Amino acid sequence: MPLDPELFFRALLGAGVTGLAGVPCSILNHLTLEAEASPDIDYIPASVEGEAVSAAAGMWLGGGLGAAMMQNSGLGNAVNPLASLSIPYEIPVLMIVSWRGEPGKKDAVHHYPMGAATPGIFDLLGIPATVLREDSDLERCVTDAVAYMRKERKPAALVVPRGLFQKAEGGGEGDARPAPILAREAGDRDAAPQRFGGGALPSRSEVLAAWLERYPEDLAVSTTGFMSREVSAQGAVDRHFPMQGSMGFAAAIGLGLARRVPQHAVHVLDGDGALIMRLGSLATVGALAPRRLIHLVVDNGTYASTGGQLTVSPGVDFPLAALACGYRVAGSCRGADGLAPALDWVAREAGEGPLLLQVAVSEAEAEGLARPVLSPQEIALAFRDGVAGRA
Ligand SMILES: Cc1ncc(C[n+]2csc(CCOP(=O)(O)OP(=O)(O)O)c2C)c(N)n1
């Protein structure tokens, strides 16, 4: 007999899961519908599975406990932030993964390879995965997984085979859809980007120093590579999360965090290469429109951290893309003379919806930047404690 998915949803809430980010699967349809409609859980409709893992990690940094939901077809999209964020930083994320292509069960052919690989992927990553069966005690499985996560500060997975749950009643053809997930009024599609500039390009260090001087107390998540090295050198552990790894997902982490602590400004310090890798996050951030999220894109036109190879950023207008995705305001700055006016503009405009500022920088890099001295686990814990300690 298929199980009642409602029990599973209640078990998640009972175990203290505060947020769910995911990409839908028909097997998990009920869960998505419940999460969309429930005031008891924060639901983030992720653009890609790795974004779901990263947003769930951001929820944990903000004092909550996040789950990432996905079809196993998308498990590959989640591996990078599992392997380079959740596991090394010891940020627990509950993985809820459907199992298409389970060996021995009839399914569409294109699901078989991933179906066969799914248990092995969890094994290789050292993530304990419990397959839910019809005779499973759902509440127990959820509680045990969450207890493990809290104790070990590691991700854990619950695997949901096809046919385990009764079919969802809502969401079928002809049923009324729930209200649109989120208010979309924040962005003004006709808004034009603000443009600042003049003079030679500043360096990344100069931009970051000016930024941190303006916002010494705000929370910030920075992108992998040199940016986070600089942030560890110039920043403070209780409010700056210098993320190394999970390339492209700084905005997703910032989003999960911002949803947990909407009373605080959350800055995302991004790179052009990283943002191009996960441009879909602009759409998620734009749609959910966290009021106090500020997205700074430091654009040197290169992958500086791996040797200065060219990115395609000269062809990308990040502010236009952000506005098109629902950011409330966006601007760019090209030239050191424009930096102070651009930062004044940010200070005036921030607070009513996501804001993006792209700052073109030179390729000059600070000498001898070391990796953070603290371990990833220490960084994550210090940051989470710092967030918790805020008024
Ligand atoms: C998924 C993934 N792909 C590639 C890399 C290697 N890598 C680390 S930093 C980096 C460059 C990032 O470029 P950008 O965001 O423009 O920042 P910059 O290095 O210029 O500061 C790359 C490609 C990685 N860490 N993770």
The ligand as an SDF file (V2000), in Angstrom:
LIG
                    3D

 26 27  0  0  0  0  0  0  0  0999 V2000
   32.6220   23.8090  -10.3400 C   0  0  0  0  0  0  0  0  0  0  0  0
   33.9650   24.3940  -10.4450 C   0  0  0  0  0  0  0  0  0  0  0  0
   34.5130   24.6000  -11.6450 N   0  0  0  0  0  0  0  0  0  0  0  0
   35.7380   25.1560  -11.7460 C   0  0  0  0  0  0  0  0  0  0  0  0
   36.4430   25.5220  -10.6350 C   0  0  0  0  0  0  0  0  0  0  0  0
   37.8020   26.1320  -10.7340 C   0  0  0  0  0  0  0  0  0  0  0  0
   37.7360   27.5530  -10.4270 N   0  0  0  0  0  0  0  0  0  0  0  0
   37.9600   28.0360   -9.1740 C   0  0  0  0  0  0  0  0  0  0  0  0
   37.8910   29.6770   -9.0850 S   0  0  0  0  0  0  0  0  0  0  0  0
   37.5750   29.8000  -10.7110 C   0  0  0  0  0  0  0  0  0  0  0  0
   37.4400   31.1300  -11.3810 C   0  0  0  0  0  0  0  0  0  0  0  0
   36.2990   31.9530  -10.8900 C   0  0  0  0  0  0  0  0  0  0  0  0
   36.1560   33.0450  -11.7580 O   0  0  0  0  0  0  0  0  0  0  0  0
   35.4380   34.3680  -11.3280 P   0  0  0  0  0  0  0  0  0  0  0  0
   34.1620   34.0400  -10.6730 O   0  0  0  0  0  0  0  0  0  0  0  0
   35.3770   35.2630  -12.5090 O   0  0  0  0  0  0  0  0  0  0  0  0
   36.3480   34.9840  -10.2000 O   0  0  0  0  0  0  0  0  0  0  0  0
   37.8930   35.4290  -10.2690 P   0  0  0  0  0  0  0  0  0  0  0  0
   38.6940   34.2070  -10.1900 O   0  0  0  0  0  0  0  0  0  0  0  0
   38.0960   36.1770  -11.5540 O   0  0  0  0  0  0  0  0  0  0  0  0
   38.0340   36.2750   -9.0780 O   0  0  0  0  0  0  0  0  0  0  0  0
   37.4880   28.5450  -11.3170 C   0  0  0  0  0  0  0  0  0  0  0  0
   37.2090   28.3260  -12.7580 C   0  0  0  0  0  0  0  0  0  0  0  0
   35.8280   25.2690   -9.3900 C   0  0  0  0  0  0  0  0  0  0  0  0
   36.4070   25.5780   -8.2330 N   0  0  0  0  0  0  0  0  0  0  0  0
   34.5980   24.7140   -9.3280 N   0  0  0  0  0  0  0  0  0  0  0  0
  1  2  1  0
  2  3  1  0
  2 26  2  0
  3  4  2  0
  4  5  1  0
  5  6  1  0
  5 24  2  0
  6  7  1  0
  7  8  2  0
  7 22  1  0
  8  9  1  0
  9 10  1  0
 10 11  1  0
 10 22  2  0
 11 12  1  0
 12 13  1  0
 13 14  1  0
 14 15  2  0
 14 16  1  0
 14 17  1  0
 17 18  1  0
 18 19  2  0
 18 20  1  0
 18 21  1  0
 22 23  1  0
 24 25  1  0
 24 26  1  0
M  CHG  1   7   1
M  END
$$$$
